[in-house]
């Protein structure tokens, strides 16, 4: 049992709580967090980007999704935690089955309004209470890293394509049309997009930690630590933005008393709902007006994405040309990741990796989000398969690409699996679908050839991607889970089916694609809708050594040839 788990159980007794739930997240409810907020890793030893722990005096569980089941099993050894699958195992049912009633504590800053309402309903039905409580990490985490102190900077208009003032005015009108006086913006990536603000508070995601209130009038209040913003940046934000200290947020909420304040249930901590209730503000918890607007890339962002991928493709071309020589010297997974990053630094407007590169040799490639350790990563020796998932943050756009390559002579089994993954990837890339289609309706196109052979993968087929922002950005996605977001022109997503055979190898092939109108758009008129398709942005050839041509149709073979020609012509 870890010392942190023992300390937490003692803390539970002091607080008269029967259980506590601790998510992997921070008060901004984002996917990626600063080292100061890696509380789940402190408690459990689990370092994945998604999950939560439930702790009682007699049990401790770590829930995470399919991407992290193999990794979680390894990292939780001797921690005292049992691994659970968050998509299949129900934490509330396990908790209430073990004890007839009790008090479950949670930090209201780390859970959304939406989560609190759902959890309270589930627990109340089983005679449990959901109790807002202090965060035990604040009291128990010794030698905790300091909070980030990065400086804010302006994202230039030549990259953003629309001024912050224009965005605030446009979306303020939407709030007014919905009878809301203001929207509280808790997510720093939304604040960054809305105000054309960037920073370095998080690794790989270029944001500064700050909140905002967008008013229906088109004005905005920015809540940011004073030391994070210079007089120059403050001035460049424009007259429509008032800069305030973070501790004044409750006063700003109170000033809206008698008016309707939008608190988006999925992005707002329950603590802010409590503050608004205390202030007597009128509230609605409807969806953000900013989230769907950010997903629709403007013309400048679209061109920026193409530019970023052309530069990324050039870096990848140089890297893969060098890879055979690196392999001959017994280079490790970690060294390959570092060398790939080095190639990207040679490109204009490069600002860093969009996430830590995943480089997995043979069995490590079957660990979906494997991150090679510096000191003990595997050397690439002999025959096998190497999976490389990486991306770059360029000021014009964000990239994310996965290529699986053969080292030596691949086996027939490896070629079969790779080709089935590739066929699904190609099916998504050439898909044509009517306006109103969701990513969930397309997901089976990517899985069909794996299903034929009895394979599948336990992650989504595609996620949304930001513009010099988070590499994982909603609401759009391609998924086999319930999905209500219709794909719309200029949304950017990943196309990344995979297949993972634990202890053997993993295959994933990923390009970024942009939704565009289909050339044959009149086909949809019989159904009252026009058609959309995907423009592939990524420029990196597939590994022909892993393709079994007997499994390809003529259409697929021609599709690969045309794509490879595009990659070859990229300069």
Residue, then its C-alpha position, 0 to 999 in steps of 0.5 A: x500500500x502506498x503511503x499516500x493511500x494510508x494517509x488518505x484513509x487516516x484523513x477520511x477518519x478525521x473528516x468523518x467520511x466513508x469514502x472519497x473520490x479523486x479525479x485526474x483533473x484540476x479546477x479548470x476541468x481540463x484533460x491535461x494538468x500542470x505537475x502541481x495538479x497531478x493528484x491522481x498520480x500522487x495518490x495511486x502512481x497512475x500517470x494516464x490522462x484520464x481516470x479517477x480513484x474511489x477510496x474507502x477504509x477497506x477498498x481502493x479502486x482506480x477507474x480508467x478507460x480502455x486506452x490505459x488498462x495495460x498501463x494501469x495494471x503495471x503502474x498500480x502494482x503494490x499501490x493498494x489500488x485495484x484497476x477497473x474499466x471506467x466504461x464497463x465497471x460502475x463505481x457507484x454500484x461497487x461503492x454501495x454494494x460494499x456498504x449500505x450507506x455512508x458519506x462520500x466526499x468530493x472536492x467541488x472544484x474538481x467535479x463539474x455541475x453535471x457530474x455532481x448532479x448525476x453522482x448525487x442521484x445515483x448515491x441518494x438512491x442507495x442511502x449514501x450522501x455526496x458531501x462537498x469536502x476539502x481536497x486531501x491532496x492540499x493537506x497530505x501531498x508533501x513536496x508538492x510542485x509549485x503552481x505554474x507561473x507562465x506568462x500570457x501572450x497574444x495569439x497573433x491575428x494572422x494565425x487566429x483569423x478573427x480578433x478577440x473583440x469580434x468573437x466576443x461580440x458575435x458570441x455575446x449576441x448568441x447569449x442575448x438571443x438565448x436570454x442569458x446576460x453572461x457566460x462563465x468560462x472556466x476552461x482556459x482553452x476556451x478563454x484562450x480561443x475567445x480572447x486570442x490568448x496563449x501561454x505556457x502553463x501546461x506542457x504541450x498545451x499552449x495556454x495560461x490558466x485563467x477564467x473569463x466571463x463573456x457578457x451579452x454586450x460583447x465585453x469580457x472580464x479576464x480573471x488572471x494572476x496579475x504577475x502572468x500578464x504584462x502591460x503590453x498584453x493587457x493593452x493588446x487584449x483590447x478595450x472590451x476586456x477588463x482584467x481582474x484578479x482571480x479572487x474577485x470572481x465571486x464579486x463579479x458573479x454577485x454583480x450579475x444578481x438578477x440577471x441570468x448567468x450561463x454556467x455550462x454544466x459540463x465545463x463548470x466546477x460545482x464549486x462555482x455553482x455554489x458561489x453563484x447560488x450564495x450570490x443569489x444569481x439567476x443561473x442556467x446550466x445550458x451548453x456553452x456558446x463558445x464550444x461549438x464556435x471554436x470547433x468551426x475553424x475559420x478560413x485562416x485556421x483552415x489554411x493554418x492547419x494545412x500549413x502546419x501539416x505540410x511542415x510536419x510532413x517535411x519533418x516526418x519525411x526527414x525523420x523516416x529517412x534517417x530511421x533505418x540508420x538509427x535502428x542499425x545502431x540499436x537506438x531506444x524508443x526514448x531516443x527515437x522520440x527525442x530525435x523526431x522532436x528534433x526534426x520538428x524544431x527545424x520547421x518554422x513557427x514550431x512551438x513544441x510537441x502537442x503531447x509526449x510522443x508514444x514510441x512502442x516497440x513490439x509489445x510496448x506498441x500494444x500499450x495504447x498510450x505507452x510513453x517510453x521511459x528515458x532510462x529503461x526504454x527498449x532498444x530497437x533490435x531484430x524484427x518487429x513493429x514500431x508504433x510512433x504516435x506524435x504531434x507538433x504545436x505550430x503557431x498556425x495549427x496543431x498536428x497529431x500523426x501515428x505511423x506503424x512501421x516494420x523493422x526487418x521482415x514482418x510476419x503474415x499475421x502482422x501484415x494482416x492486422x496492419x492492412x485491416x487497420x489501414x482499410x478502416x482508416x481508408x474507409x473513413x478518409x473517403x467517406x461521404x455522408x449527409x449533413x447532420x451525420x455524427x461521428x458515431x454513425x461513421x465509427x463502424x466504417x473503421x472497425x468493419x475489417x477488424x471485426x471480420x477477423x475477430x479484432x477490435x480496439x478499445x478507444x475512439x476512432x477520432x477526436x477533435x483537434x484545436x488550432x494551436x491549442x489542445x490536441x484533444x478538443x471537443x465536441x466533435x469525435x468519431x466514436x462507438x459511444x453515444x454521440x449527438x454532435x453533428x459533423x460540420x464543415x471545417x471541423x478537424x478530427x483525427x482518423x485513427x483506428x488501431x489493433x493491439x495484441x498484448x505482449x506481441x505488437x500494436x498497430x495504429x494509423x492516424x491522420x488528421x482530417x477536416x470536414x469539407x463539402x463533398x464535390x458531389x453535393x447535389x446527391x443529397x437533394x433527394x434526401x433534403x440534405x447536402x453531403x460532406x466528406x473529409x480532406x486529409x491534412x496529414x502528409x506521411x506515407x504508409x509503410x508498404x512493407x506492412x500492406x498485404x495487397x491481396x486484401x486491398x480493393x482496386x479503390x483502396x490501392x488507388x487511394x493509397x497511391x494518390x495519397x503517397x503521391x501527395x506526400x511525395x510532392x510535399x516540400 
